[in-house]
Amino acid sequence: MAHIDYYFATISPFTYLTGTRLDEIAQKHGATLAYKPLDIMQLFARTGGTPPPERHPNRQEYRLQDLRRRAGYRAGRHDPCLSDRCGFRPGIGRQGANGQRRGIHPQP
C-alpha cells in the first residue's frame, strides 16, 4: 500500500489552500497519509532560506499573485488579472500580444 508523509507549515497559506484535497487523493488511490507539521521559520533559519517578509518586494508580489491564482483554481475560477490582462493561460504560460509564448521555455 502506498504511503504519503505530508510535511506542512501551519502558518503557511498554501497549507490552508490545500485543505482536504491531499486526503481525498490518498483515499482515491488507497494510500495512507501521515500529517507531519513543521516549524517553517526554524527550517528557514537552519537552511538559509529567507522568510517571506524579508524577501525582495518583487518576490513578495509574485508570491501574492501565486496565492491568488491558486485560491482561484481551488474555488473553480481563474484570476482575471493573471489570465486576461497579463496574458496568462492556465497550462500554457504567458503569451505576448501576438500570441507567442513568453517565459522560461518560449516556443520557437
VEXLO-680023 format. One line per field, with one value per residue (C-alpha): residue number from 1; x, y, z. Coordinates in steps of 0.05 Angstrom, whole numbers, always signed. Each point is the difference from the previous one (the first is absolute). Layout:
num (NUM_...)
px (X_...)
py (Y_...)
pz (Z_...)
//
This chain:
num (1_2_3_4_5_6_7_8_9_10_11_12_13_14_15_16_17_18_19_20_21_22_23_24_25_26_27_28_29_30_31_32_33_34_35_36_37_38_39_40_41_42_43_44_45_46_47_48_49_50_51_52_53_54_55_56_57_58_59_60_61_62_63_64_65_66_67_68_69_70_71_72_73_74_75_76_77_78_79_80_81_82_83_84_85_86_87_88_89_90_91_92_93_94_95_96_97_98_99_100_101_102_103_104_105_106_107_108)
px (+0_+25_+16_+6_+38_-30_+47_-36_+7_-60_+14_+3_-59_+18_-16_-70_-10_+16_-57_-24_+22_+60_-43_-50_+57_+29_-68_-13_+65_-2_+60_+10_+16_+41_-4_+67_-2_+65_+25_+14_+34_+50_+10_+16_+51_+33_+3_+16_-69_-30_-67_-53_-1_+76_-2_+9_-65_-4_+3_-52_-46_+9_-18_-65_-16_+12_-44_-57_+7_+0_-58_-39_+14_-21_-65_-11_+16_+59_+30_-17_+61_+45_-37_-33_+44_+67_-5_+2_-34_-5_+43_+33_+34_+5_-13_+20_-48_+16_-18_+73_+17_+47_+37_+51_-12_-26_-22_+39)
py (+0_+69_+49_+76_+40_+70_+52_+67_+67_+20_+74_-7_+23_-54_-52_+28_+2_-74_-12_-72_-12_-43_-44_-8_-20_-50_-32_-4_-37_-43_+34_+14_+71_+25_+74_+28_+73_+38_+67_+35_+60_-48_-35_+66_+16_-69_-2_+73_+13_+70_+8_+33_+67_+7_-17_+50_+38_-31_-69_+18_+26_-63_-42_+40_-10_-74_-4_+36_-46_-63_+25_+13_-69_-31_+40_-22_+66_+34_+67_+50_+41_-58_-27_+58_+61_-34_-52_-60_-63_-59_-58_+43_+58_+73_+21_+64_+45_-38_-67_-23_-35_+37_-23_-51_-47_+42_-38_+15)
pz (+0_-18_+57_+0_+52_-5_+30_+8_+34_+41_-13_-76_-41_-51_+54_+8_-75_-3_+49_-2_-72_+18_+44_-58_-47_+50_+10_-74_-11_+63_+32_+74_+20_+59_+17_+23_+21_-1_+24_-66_+33_+34_-66_-35_+55_-5_-77_-15_-30_+1_+36_-43_+37_-12_-74_-56_-15_-70_+30_+52_-56_-41_+62_+8_-74_+8_+62_-37_-60_+42_+42_-64_-28_+65_-3_-72_-32_-31_+20_-55_+17_-16_-60_-36_+9_+11_-55_+47_-25_+48_-23_-53_+35_-21_-71_-35_-37_-65_+33_+6_+64_+47_+62_+20_-59_-58_-61_-65)
//
